Amino acid sequence: MNMLEVFVSSLEEFQPDLVVLSGLHMMEGQSKELQRKRLLEVVTAISDIPTGIPVHLELASMTNRELMSSIVHQQVFPAVTSLGLNEQELLFLTQSASGPHSSVSSWNGVPDVGMVSDILFWILKEHGRSKGRASDLTRIHFHTLVYHILATVDGYWANQLAAVAAGARVAGTQACATETIDASRVSLRAPQMFMTSYSEAGSRIVLNPNEPVVEWHREGISFHFTPVLVCKDPIRTVGLGDAISAEGLFYSEVHPHY
């Protein structure tokens, strides 16, 4: 048995509140046939996780578009409850699966909020839970250097405002290696104004420092945006994405019908 299967077999005794998985990017060096076989084994293993335990998948940087497309389409996304990813992984995902803004070759500086929002919406609409689709995916936590967005399908999660804010806070404290945010060591670089979408008639948002977390809704999906206080001279950056997702999950509330 492989480690994932051993891990899943121990869950009944361990009885966790949440399962966090990562490492699919490590398949890149394998043959297509082995990748396909292993992805099917991963989906089978995830389906063996006891009902009611949310499963979060943290993506990592890849260069193999076919592998990323397989992760999207070979039932991996519908098998997990939540995704965590950064701007490189999000753009590569939409390029690999021919999603919105897939013609964009790279981000020009700070990722455009409206474009990011469109891609997150597409993932949840095309691969997330709905009345006509057997999918568990209802949550995506997107993180880039200067802002984060938490996108959730309505009716499945609560406390999103606190969750996305907590992820942004830990980004500043961990990078600066401080217990709390030190205002002298961080800076605000998030866009002060942005559009919420380009695929539809989006709203123009002007950031309010007194209420920094912005919320908007689109066809049954809620978006929570927060700026990040970016560490000017970072000390610890390894594992920062994992820390952001973990903190966001810690503050998230999943509704009991999971």
N, C-alpha and C positions, 0 to 999 in steps of 0.2 A: 504493500500500500504506500501511496505517496503521502507527504505531510498534510495536504489538504484533507484527504480522506480520513487520516488519523485524527486530525483536529475535529472534523465534523462528528466523528464517532464518539468523541468525548463530551459533546455538548449536552447530551441528555443528563449526564451526571453533573456537569458544571453549571448548567442552567443560567446562561448569561442573559443580560437584558438587551444586548446588542452584539453583532458580529461585524468586525471590520476586516476586509480583505484587500490585498494589493499584490503586485508582482506579475501581472499578466504581461507586462512589457518584457519580462525575462524570456519569453518564448521567441523573441525575434530571431535568435540564432538557429532555431529549429527549422526542419523542413516543413513545407506546406501541409503535408499529410500528417505529420506529428502535431503541428499546431491545431489542425482541425480535430484530431482525435482528442488532444488534451483539453481543448475548449469544451467539447461535448462532455468530457469527464468532469470539468469544472462545473458546468451547468447541472449535471447529475448530483454532484456533491452539494451544491447550493440548495437544490430541491430537497435534499435530505435533512437540511437544517429544520428543526422543529417549527411548525407554524406559529406565528405570533412573535418570532424573534426578527427584528429588522436587520437587514444586511446592507452594510455600506461598502462600496467599492471605490478605492482611491486609485485613480489612473496615474500614469507616469509617462514621461516623454518617450515617444516612439518615432521610428523612421519608416516602418513598414506599413504602407497604406492598406495592403490586403489584410494584414493581421488586424488592424484597427477596424476595418470594415466588417471582418468576421466577428469581432467582439460586439459590434453594434447589432449585427443582423443574426448571428447564430444563438439567439436566445439568452445571451449573457445579460444584456441590459434589462430585459423583462424579468429576469430571475432575481435581480437585486432591488433593494428598496430605495437606496440613496447612492448618489455619485459625488465624488470630489475631484476637481480638476482645475488646472491653471489655464492661462491664455494660450500657451503653446499647444497644450493637449486639446483645448476646445477648437482651435482653428484647424489642427490636423484632423480632428474627428469629422468636422463638417466637410473638409476637403476629401477625406476618404470615403464618406458616405453620400457625397453630392447634396449636402444640405445648404441652408441659406448662406450667402456670402462666401461660397466655396471657391469663387474666382479670386478672392483676396489671397495673394501669395504670402504676405506677412503683415503683421501689425505695424502701423506707422506711429511709433512711439506708444503712448498709452492706448490700450485697446478701446475702441469706440463702444460706449455703453449700449447704444441702440443696436449695434451689430451683435454684441454679446447677448443681449436680451432676446433678439430674434433667434439665435442659435439655440439658446436654452429652451425657449418656447417650442421650437421645432422638435428637439429631443423628447420633451415630455409629451407633446402632441402625437408624435409618430411612434414613440417607443414606450411611453408612460402608461399608467393605468387609466382606463376609460371603461365605459359601459360595454363597448364592443370589443375590448381587447383584454386578454388574460395576461396582465403585466403587474408586477409589484412596484415598479419604479414610480415614485411620487415626489422625489426631492433631488435637487442638484445644488451643491455648494461650490460656486465659482470664486476663485481667488486670484487676483493679480496684485502687483506691488502696491498700487495706490488706491484700490477699492475692491470690495467683495460684493457679490450678489448671491442671495439665497432664493431659489425658485422652487415653489412647492405646488402640487396639485391640491386644490381646495378640498377641505374635509378630512385630511389625513394627518396634518401636523399643526402644532401650536407653538407659541412662544418664539416665533421666527425673529422678531425684532431683537430680543435678547441674545438669540443664538448667533445672528450675523454680527452683532456688536461685539460679542465675546471673542469671536474669531479674529476680528480686526484688532481688538485690544491685545490678544496674545501675540499677534504678528509684531506689534511694536515692542512689547516687553521682552519677548524671546530674542528678537534680533539685536536689541540693545543689551541683553543680559541683565535686565532690571526686574525688580519685583512688581513695580507699578510704572505707569507711563511717566517718563521724565520729560516735561515740556521743552526743556532746553536741548534735548537730544533728538527730537523728532520734528518732522515738517509735514505740512498738509499739501499734497500734490495732486489730489483728485480733481477731476474737472468740476468747475464751479457751475457749469450749465451743460445739460445734455438732453438728447432725445431718447425716449424710451423704446422706440422702434423705427425701422425703416420699411419693414414689410407691410405695415399698415399705418394708418394715421396716428402716430405716436404723440405723446405729450412732451412738451418742453419743460424740463425740470430745472429750477434754480436752487442750488444747495443752500439750506438754511443752517447756519452754525448752531443755532439753538435746538434744532431738531434734525440732527445729521442723518438719521436713518430714514430713507425715503421708501414709500410703499406704493406700488401700482398693481393693477390687475388686468388680465387679458384672457378672456374665454376660459374661465375656471382655473386659471393659474395665477398665483400671487408672487410678486417679486419684491424682495427687500434689499435695498442698496445701502451700503455704508462706505464712507471714505475711510482710509487707513492713515493713521499717524505713522509715517515712514521713518525708521531709524536712520539718522544722517550718517553715522559711522557704525555699520552693523558688525557685531562680534560673532553671533551664532546664526547661521542661515541654513545649515544642514537640517533637514527634517522640518523646515518651517511650514511647508504645505500640510504635512501630516498633523502638526500641532494645531494649525488653523481649523482643519476639518474635525479633529478630535474635540476641540473646545466648542465648536458649533454644535456637534452632536450631543455633547454633555448638557448643553442648555436647551436642546430641542425636546419637545414633547410629542410623542407619537400617539395618535388616538387608538384606543383599545381594540378597534375592529381589525387591527393588524394581527 
